[in-house]
Amino acid sequence: MLLSLPQDRLLSLEEKDRCSVWRLGPFLPVLSCSHPDTVRPILGGKTQKTSWVYGFFRPWLGDGLLISEGQKWQRNRRLLTPAFHFDILKHYVTLFSESTQVLLEKWLSRGPGASVELFDQIGLMTLDNILKCSLGYHSNCQTDGQSAPYIQAVHDLTSLIDERVDRPLQHIDFIYYLTAKGRRFRQACKVVHSFSEQVIMTRKEERKKEELKEEDFTSPGYKSGKCLDFVDILLQAKDEDGTGLSVSEIRDEVNTFLFAGHHTTASGVSWTLFYLAQHQDYQDECRREAEGVLEGRTEITWHDVGKLPFLTMCIKESLRCVPPVARSARTLQLDLTFADGKWLPKGTSAVADFPGLHRNSEIWENPTVYDPYRFSPENSERRPPHAFLPFSAGPRNCIGQNFAMNEMKVTLALTLQRFRLEPDVTKPPVIPCDGITLQARGGIWVKVHPLKTNT
């Protein structure tokens, strides 16, 4: 459709810093937007998520928030919002601390100057966190690896979808599910669904037996001070007429939370550690800040998380340089006219290109340079509000962004308290590669040096 439009009505493709056209396969043109003026209406206007991308996730995530549309999405978003209230999130900080210490003990056991690959190590840690916070499931995945069927199935699903997106012939369901990988994908979905449904049903039975009152269940903890997890909160969620979520709806939302909060946070932590290893001065400043807050403690508290402004600036600059999610795809449901009078028709496929947006030279000076001071309060105030979107924007922005930022702060503060990181120059150069999340071809390798606090 894009290629048949009159050129005076189509967005000028010569404006490379604002948008461009690329193709998915031989036929489907997609408009890629990388400027605040073009990204804002794409994410905030009358659009729906593009089915050819998000359809790959449906067998796994069902009608969770990532995929659902219309009234169903509005209802479930409203019911899920309390799960990310500060009164709930603050109790997860202890779990984040525990999981981080497991990771750091593994590093310590390898000896001084050990070389570690960040994505795999951090990925298991964030999976450990998300399983505890969503299902109350202590998987021991950091020490046992992917030996458990559920852990292996989650790993298979993410890697198979990642591969499928880049292979147009695999986009056709009929063909894909005849292949060995398609059958493997279906089997992994069965494993994940069976496990999460079993946890949900068990939790429902426990709740009946304990005869919990609703006011007890919605408090930060119930009975023996138990910290509420995602399933607990969804089981008691009800809309205006008292209707709650079904088991399948809760399953879909739990699986969506697990998918969206696992690899993305691992990417954010890994790239931040990479940049801090490259910039020892920033690493030292973050360490001084963390040590001043922790005062020798090995567990961070909810109140500590808000006292790390420079570390937060470094996290944001890492998310600018390498946003965990590269794009967010939309299909226009109405004709769209931009502020400059240029026009796009209903049905156009468009994506918000976050790497392009975050490195747009119209907005960012020296965009390839890592500079956390871009996110000082005074510099942040001068920027257009849609120039930095690591968690997307508009009504479908990331509901778990505060969860993710808290997890990253806890992990990084505790890591820098115990280790100094430097690049492993014996490994190949780090090159970002596209995928469901932006990772690095060959991984990110750093050397970790224990500090005196480990003695």
N, C-alpha and C positions, 0 to 999 in steps of 0.2 A: 504493500500500500504506500509506503513512504516514497518509493522510487517513482510512482506515478503522479505525484503531486506537482503542481506548478512550482517552479523554483522560487518565485517571488513570495510564495505563501509558506514554503517549507523553511524551517530554521536553516540559516546559512551554515553549510558545513565547513566554510573557511574559518569560522570562529572556533579554532581548535581548542581554545582554553575554556570554552563554554559547553560544547557538545560535538559529537561526531557520530557517524553511523558505522556499525560493524555488523557482521552476519553470523548467524547461528546456522551452520550448514549452508547449502547452496541457495536457499530461497527466503529465509526469514531475516529481514533487516531489523535491527534494534537500535533505537536512539540512545546514546550514552551521554548523560548529563554530568558535568563536572564543575559547575559554578553555582554559587548560592542562588542566583536569580533564576536558574533553570531547575535546580534540584528542589527548591522549596515547593513549587506548585506540583511537581511530580509526586512528592511524598505527602503533601498536604491536601491535594485536590481530590476530585471524585475519581478514584482509581480502584482497581482490584489487583491482587497479586497474580502474576502471570502463571497460568496453569502449566505450561510446558516445563517450567523449572520446578515449581513446588509440587507438581504431581508426582515426581519421583519419590517424594517423602511420604506421600499419603498412606501407602501400605504399612509404614512404620508408625507415623505420628497421627494418623487418622485425621480428625477434625479439631486438632489442637489449635492454639492461638496462632501459630505460625502460618497455618493453611486456611483456616475457616474464614468465612466472609459474612457480611450482612448482619442480620439480627442475632444469629448464633454467635458470631464473634463478639458483638457488643455485649451480649448477656454474659458470656464466659469471661470476657475481659473484666467486667464489673465484679463478677464473683471471685475472680482470682486476685484482684488488687489488694485485698486485706492480707494475702499471703506474703506481700512484700512491704508491709508496714514496718516502720522502724522498731516497734515493740517486738516484732517477730525476728527481724534481721539481727538484732543485737545479740540474741542467744546463739546465733550461728558462729559468732566470732570465736568462741571456745573450740568449736569443732574445726574451724580453719586452723587455729593454732596447733591442735593435736595432729592434724594431717601434715602440716608443714614440718613439725618436729620429726615425724617418721621419715620424711624425705631427707631432712638434714642429717639424721643419724645414718642413713644409707650413705650419704656423701662422706661423712666422717669416717666410716668403716673402710673406705677405699684408700685412705692415707692422704698425706699432704700433696697438693698439686695434682690430684687425680683429674683426668679428663672425663667430662660427662656431657651427654647429649641432652639438651634441655627439653625439647618437645616431648620425647617419650617419658622422661622422668616427671616433668611438670604435668603432663597429660594424665598420668596415673594418679597424681596427687589431687588434681581437680576432679577427676572421676570419683575418687575416694570421698571428697567433700560433697559432691552433688548427690551421691548415693545416700550418704548420711542425712543430708538436709531434705531430700525429696522422699525417700522411702524408709528412713531410719535403719538403713541396711549397712552394717559394718562389714565390708567385703574383704578387707585385708589385701586389696588389689595391689597396693604398693609393695608388699613383701611377697605375695604369691603370684604377681604378674597377671596374665590373662588366662589362668588355668580354669577358673570357674566358667561354666557354660554361659551364664548371663554376661559376664565381662567380655568374653570372646565374641558373643553375638553383637554387643554394642560396637565393639571394634570393627567387626565385619561390616555392619550396616553403614557406618560412616565411610569406610574405605571404598565400599562398593558404589555408594552414591557418588562419591568424589570422582571415581573413575567413569561412571556412567554419564555424568554431565558433559564430559569432554569428548564423548564418542557418539556422534549423531545417529549412527545405525542402532545403537542401544536405546535410543529414545522411544522406539516403537515397542510398546508393552508386549505385543504378541511375539515379536522376535526375541526380546530380552528374556522373557520367562521360559523360553525354550532352551536357553543356554545354561551351562553349568553355573555361571555366576548368578543368573536370574533365579535358579532353583536354590542356590545358597542364600540369596537375599530373602526369599520367602521363608526358608527354614529359620533364619536368624530372627525374622519378625515373629515367628511362632514362639521362639524361646523367650524373647523379650516380653511379648504380650502375656505369655503364661506366667512368667515370674512376677510381673508387676500386678497382674490381676490377683494372684495368690496373696501378695502382700496386702492389697486393698481389702480383699474379702476377710483375711485374718484380722485386720485392724477394725473392720466393721463389727466382727464378732466380739472382739475385745471391748469395744465401746459399749455394745449391748450388755455384756456381762457386768461391766463396771457401773452401768447406769449413770453415765456422766451427765450432769446438767450442762446446758449450753453455755451458761455464764462461766462454768469451770473450764469448759473445753476451749473457749476462746481466749482465756487468760494466757500469759506467757508460758506457763507450765501447769500440769495438772497431776494429781495424785502425788507421787514421790518426786516432785520437782522435774518431771520429764519435760524436755524441750520439744515443743511442737515441731513436727516436720510438715512437708508440703501435703502429704496424704491426710494427716490429721485435719489440716485447715480446710481442705477441699471436701472432706466428708461432712463437715458441719456447715458448709456454704449453702445458703438458700436465697432465692430471689424473693420478690415482693409477695408472691402468692404461696410461699413456703416450699416451693419445688427445689429440690437439690440436684446435684449432678449424679448421673448414672455411673455405674462401675466403669463402663467403656469410656465415658467422657473423662472421668478422673484418670483412667489409664492413659488416654491420649494426652492430657495435659502434663502428667508426670513424665511421659516419654519426651514430650516437647521440651520441658524444662531441662531434662537430662541432656538432650542433644544440644540445645541452645546454650546451656551454661557450662558445658564440658570443654569442648575444643576452643571456643572463643576465649574463655578466660585463660586457658593454657597458652594460647597464642599471645595474649596480652602480657602475661608474666614472662614468657620466654623472650619475647622481643625486648622488653624492658631490661631484663638481665643482660641481654646481648649488648644493648647500647651502653649500659652502665659499665660493662666490662671494657668497652671501647673507650670510655671517657672516665678515667679514674678520678678526676676532680669532682665530677658529679656524683660518682659512687661514694667518694669520701664524705661529701656533704650530706647525702642521704643517710649514710651510716651514723654520722654525728647526730643528725636529727633523731633517728630511731633510738640510738643509745640514750639520748637525753630524755626521751619519753619513757623507755622501758626501765631505765635505772637498774639494770642487771637482771630483771625478770625475763623468763623464757616464755611467758604467756602474755599475749597482748589482750587488752580489754576493749570493750565497746567505746569507752571514753578516750582511749588512746588513739583510736582510728582517726578521729578528727583533728589530731595534733601533729599531722605529718604533711604540712603544706608543700614543702619542696619535693618530697617523694611523690606527692600527687601531681605536681607539675611534670615530673619526669615520666610518670605513667601516661599522662595525657599526650606528651610529646611523642612517646613511643606509639601510642594509638593513632596519632596523626601520621607518623612515618609509615607504619604498617597497620592499618585498621584490620581487626580480626576478620570481619566480613567485608569482602571486596565490593559487593554490589547488592542492591535491593531492586528487584524487578517489579514493574507495574504495567498494567494495560489500562489505557484511558477509557473511561466509561462515557465521557462527554468530550466535545471539542474543547481544546485548551488554548487560550490566548495569553501569551506572556506580556509582561509589562511594556516591552518595546514594540508590541503590536504583532510579533510573529506568532504563528498559529500552528497547532497540531490537531489532526482530526481524531475523532472517536475511534477506538480500536488500535491506536498506535501502541506498539510495545516500546517501553522506555525503561532504562535503568538509571538509578543514582550510582554514579561511579565514585566511590569513596576515596580510593587512592588518588584519582585524578583531582577530586575536590580538595583533598588535603595537601596536594602539591601544586595547586594552581598558582602560578606566579603573579596573577592579578591580586591575589589575596595575601600570599605568604612570601615574604622576602627571603631569598636564598632557601627555597623549600627543601633542598636535598640535605641541608645541614641540620644536625640534631642539636636543638637549642631549647631546653625546658623553660627558659625565661620568656618564651612566647606566651606562656600560660600564667605569667604573673597577673595579679588582679588588674593592673593598669593596662597591660597589653590586651588582655581578654576583653575588656570593655570596649576597645576600639574596633574590634572585629565584627563583621556581619554575623548575626546569630546562627545562620546556616552554613558557616564556613567550616565548622568542625563537628562532624556527626558520627562518632564511633559507635553510637547506639541507635543510629537512624534518627528519624524525626517524624513529627505529625502524629495522628491518632494511633498509628501502628508502631510507634517507637518501642524500644526494648523494655518490657515490663520489669526485667530483672537487672537493670543497669546499676542500681545501688548495691544489690547483692554482689555483682561482679566487681565493682570498685572496692568494696570492703574486702572481698577475698584477695584481690590483688595487693592491696595495702598490707594486709596481715602477712601474706606470704613473703613479700619483698622486705618488709621491715625485719622479720625474724631471720630471713636468709642473710641479709647484710649485717645483722648483729653477729652472726656466727662465722661468716665466710667472706673472704675477698675473692672476687672473680677477675679473671683476665682471659683474653682470647687465646684459644689453642691454635697457634700459628702453623702447627703441623697438619692441620685439616684443610680441606679445600675452602676457598672463599665462600662466605655466606651469601646466597642468592635467593631472594624471595621467589616463591612459585605459587601460581594460582591454584585454587581449589575451593572447597566449602569454606575453609578458613585459609588465610595467607600464612603459609609455612615457609620452610627453607629447603631447597633441594639439597639432600645429603644431611640435613639437620643443622642445628646450631651447637657447636662444640665449644665449651669453655673449660678452663682449669680452675678448680676450686681449692682455695687455701684456707684451712681452719685458722680462726683467730683465737686469742687467749681465752675467750669466754668458753671454749669447748673443753678446757682442761678440768 
